[in-house]
Amino acid sequence: MNGIQVLLISGVVVIFTYYVSRFRNALIDLAALVIFAGLGIFFILFPDYTNVVAKKLGVGRGADLLFYSCILFFLFIILKLFARLKRLEDKITELVRQQAIKNASGNQKDQAAD
């Protein structure tokens, strides 16, 4: 198994574990964003190092390494958006349920008064 395969599998496992545990810590989100941004700036300033790191990880070119890294980053973003969408759906469901109960109890009072 190449170094890049270990790195990518580890990344997917970490992202999956993060999502499953629903660990909603803004500090960890910020740290992940800072790490990705820092690596991005580093590789923009020193593009030759992408090839060096890629060779050490068993990838042919630095561009391929960046592509694989972006896949992990986008997977992280997609899972974050999915989790946020799920929380919004749960909130909307709860609000609609409360409103329906409130309207139902209000209608029973109106019918009893008639």
N, C-alpha and C positions, 0 to 999 in steps of 0.2 A: 504494500500500500504506500503510495506517495505521500509526501508531506502535505500537499494541497488537499488530498482526499481526506486525510485526518483532520485538517483545518476546517474544511467545508462541512464534513459530517459533524464535527464538534460544534460548529456554528449553528447548524440546523437543530441539533439537540438542545443547545442552550436557548435558542429562540423558542423552540417548542415547549421546553420546560418553563420558560418565562410565561408563555401564554397560558399553559395549563394551570399554573399556580395563580394566575391573575394577580401577580404581585404588582400593585399599582403604586410604585414608588417613583415619584417625579425625579428624584435624585439619580436613580439608575437610568431612567430615560435620558436625562441630561448627560450623564457620563457616556452612554453609548453614542449619543449625537456628537459629543466633543471628540471622542475617539475617532469616529468616522470622519469628521471634519478635519481633525488634526492630520490623520493619514492622507486625506485628500490634498491638503495644502502641502504636506511634505512631498508627496509624489508629483505635485505640480511644480514645486521648486526644484526638485531633484529627480527628473524623469528617468535617469539612467539607473537609479536604485530599484525601480520596478523590475527591471530585467534581472538584477542581482538577487533580489528577494524571490522572484519567480523561479529562477534556476535552483535556489536552495530548497524550494518547496516542491520541485519536480514539475513545474509548468514551463512550457516552451518560451513564452514571451510575457513581458510585463503587462501588455495590453490584455492578455487572457486572464492574468491574475486580477487585474482591476475589474474585468467583466464578472468574474466569479464573486468578487467582493461585493459588487453592486447587486448581484442576485441575492446575497445574504441580507444586504441592507434593505432592499425592496421587500423581501419576505418579512423582515422585522416591521417595516412600515405597514404592510398589508395586514399583518396580524394585529398591530396596534389599532388600525382603523376598524377592523372587524370587531375587536373588543369594545371600542367606543360605540359602534353601531348597535351592538348587542345591549350595552347599558342603556342607550337611548330607547331602544325598543321596550326594554323592561320598565323604564320610567313611564313611557307612554301607556303601556298596558296597565300599570298600576293607577295612573291618573284616570284612564277611561273606566276602570273598574270602580274606583271611588265615586266618580261622577254618576255611573249607572246605579250604584247603591243609593246615592243621595237622591236621584230622580225617582227611583222606585219607592223609596220611603215617603217622599213628598207626594207622589200620586196616591199612595194608600191613604194618607191623611185627607187629601182632597175628596176621595171617594167615600170615606167614612163621614165626612161633613155633609155630603149630599144625601 
